[in-house]
Amino acid sequence: MTSEELAENFGHFIRACRGRILGIGAEQYEDDNGQKFETMPLIELVTYAREEAQDLAVYAAMLDIRLKRLEDALREKGITQ
């Protein structure tokens, strides 16, 4: 993969993030005054951010489990490249 191809893939990822902000994010986190994070009490924002960080860790662990299974399957088939 070239740097240009990597940048293009990154662009797809960012567009997907943008879509989440404008879709489900807007439904859940936007109110009449704008984005809820802008006006929520700081302690609530900190608590929310910590929960999101914990969710990231859980998703990372789930992904690692699936990647290990894939790695094992590839090794069993002798696929090393």
Secondary structure, DSSP 8 states (H G I E B T S, - for coil): --HHHHHHHHHHHHHHHHHHIIIIIHHHHEETTEEGGGTS-HHHHHHHHHHHHHHHHHHHHHHHHHHHHHHHHHHHTT---
